[in-house]
Amino acid sequence: MGQQEVYDFLCKNKGRWFTSRQISEKLKVSIGSVTMSLKKLRKTNLIKYRNTGKRNTYQYTVGRR
């Protein structure tokens, strides 16, 4: 499981926001691997993210910031 699978998932669901936990459940992979992939994707600016207001919880979608 890598960044490409997470990015592909977000592309297929363009316009919707997901937490890392939701992504891991949909892709049936560990939360740790999804979190690491999202962390790397955030550096590329291929995905957008926002804080949900809960402690260290972010939502992600595809697109530029």
TORLUM-649168 format. One record per atom (N, C-alpha, C): x negated, y negated, z. Coordinates in steps of 0.001 Angstrom, whole numbers, plus 524288, in hexadecimal, padded with zeros to 5 digits. Each point is the difference from the previous one (the first is absolute). Layout:
<ketors>
XYZ ...
</ketors>
This chain:
<ketors>
7FCA18049C80000 8035F7FB6480000 7FC817FB3980000 8012F7FC5F7FC92 7FCC67FB5A7FFBA 803217FB247FEDA 7FD1D7FBDF7FEE9 8026A7FAEF7FF00 803AE800337FB4F 7FE918030A7FC01 80321800287FB3E 80583801FB8010B 800838040B8033C 8052E8021F80131 803567FC02802E7 7FDA97FD3E803A3 802E07FBFA802E8 8018C7FB987FC57 7FC617FE477FCB7 801207FBCD7FC47 8043E801A97FC26 7FFB8804CC7FE0E 803FB801FC7FC64 8055E8001A80292 800308019C804FA 804EC8000F802DC 8024D7FA8280059 7FCC07FC2B80155 801DF7FA9C80071 801BF7FDEB7FAB1 7FD43801757FBDB 801807FE477FAB6 8054E8023C7FE6F 800F8804ED8015D 804FA802837FEB5 8047C7FD8F8030A 7FEC87FD9F80461 803F87FD958035D 7FF437FA1B8003A 7FEC37FDBE7FB8D 7FEEE7FA637FFAC 804987FCD580213 7FEC17FC048030C 804107FCA480230 801E3801B680554 7FE69804A1801C6 80182801E48052F 7FB447FFD480397 800FC7FF388050B 7FBDB7FFB7803EB 80014804F580349 7FB4F8021280137 7FF73804C68030D 7FBCD7FF538042D 800D78027C80481 7FBE080046803ED 7FC7C8049D7FE96 7FB668003C80256 7FC778045E7FEF8 8027B80526801B5 803017FFF080426 802A4804BB801D5 80403801E27FBFB 802F97FC647FDC4 803CE801777FBFC 7FD498024D7FB36 7FBA37FDAD7FE7B 7FD18801F67FB7E 7FDFA8057F8011C 7FDE1800DF804A6 7FDEB8052C8014F 804588041A8000F 8049A7FE94801D6 80462803AC8000D 801CC801477FA72 800507FC037FCA8 801CA800D87FA95 7FC1C803497FCEB 7FAEA7FF10800DB 7FBF8802D37FD17 7FE698051C802A5 80203800E4804CC 7FEC2804B080307 7FA20800A0800E3 7FD997FBB6801AA 7FA6B800038015A 7FF597FD6480552 7FB618007180238 7FF227FDEE80541 800107FA0A80007 8019C7FDE380460 800337FA58800AF 7FA867FDAD7FFAE 7FC1A802DC801DB 7FAA17FE177FFE6 7FDFD7FF2C7FA7B 8010D803B37FC82 7FE177FF727FAA3 802D67FB937FD27 805097FF568011E 802ED7FBAD7FD9F 7FDF67FAC880202 7FF0A7FFB080513 7FE0A7FB2A80252 7FABB7FE737FDAE 7FC7F803C47FF64 7FADD7FEE07FDB3 800877FE3E7FA53 80376802817FD0E 800D97FE847FA88 802357FA7B7FFA0 803BA7FEC080361 802547FAC77FFF5 7FBF87FBE080180 7FCA98014A803AB 7FBEA7FC5E801B3 7FC6A7FEA57FB6A 7FE8C803EE7FCEB 7FCAF7FF1E7FB6D 802E97FD047FBBE 804FE801437FF37 8031A7FD527FC03 800E47FA4380160 8005C7FECE8050D 800B27FA8E801A7 7FB697FCA77FE43 7FB558023B7FFE7 7FB517FD1B7FE6A 7FFF77FEDC7FA24 802CD8031B7FCF0 800107FF4C7FA52 804277FC197FE39 8037D7FE7380389 8045D7FC7B7FEC5 803D4802547FC1B 800258052D7FF7F 803D68028C7FC97 8054780091802B0 7FFF87FFB780530 804DA8007F802EA 800D77FB338036A 804FB7FF0E80142 8015A7FBC9803A1 8016B8028880532 7FF247FD268042A 8016B801F780523 801F37FB9080361 8033180175803E0 8020D7FC26803AD 800A38029B80550 7FF8B7FCE38040A 800AA801ED8054F 805D38007D80122 80187804318027E 80589800D68012C 801AF7FD5180509 7FC357FDF6802EA 801437FDA280503 7FF0E803BA8047F 7FF9F805087FEBC 7FEA8803E0803F9 7FA188006C8003E 7FE0C801B68045A 7FA6380056800E0 7FD3F803367FBC6 7FC847FD8D7FD1F 7FCCD8028A7FC00 8031C803257FC06 804B57FE517FEC3 80323802BB7FC25 800B87FC817FB3F 7FE678020D7FB7F 800557FD147FB22 8035F802EA7FC1B 8022B7FD1C7FC56 802CE802427FBA1 7FCFB7FEBD7FB11 8004F803937FC3E 7FCF27FF8B7FB3E 80371800747FB38 7FE727FD407FBE0 80280800787FAE3 7FBD67FF007FBE1 801478011E7FB24 7FC397FF297FBD3 800577FA617FE1C 7FBBB7FDD97FE26 7FFF47FAB27FDF7 7FB7D7FCDB8020D 7FF547FB817FDEF 7FBB87FC91801A9 801E77FC6180448 7FC787FE938037B 801327FC5580446 8003D7FA917FE07 
</ketors>
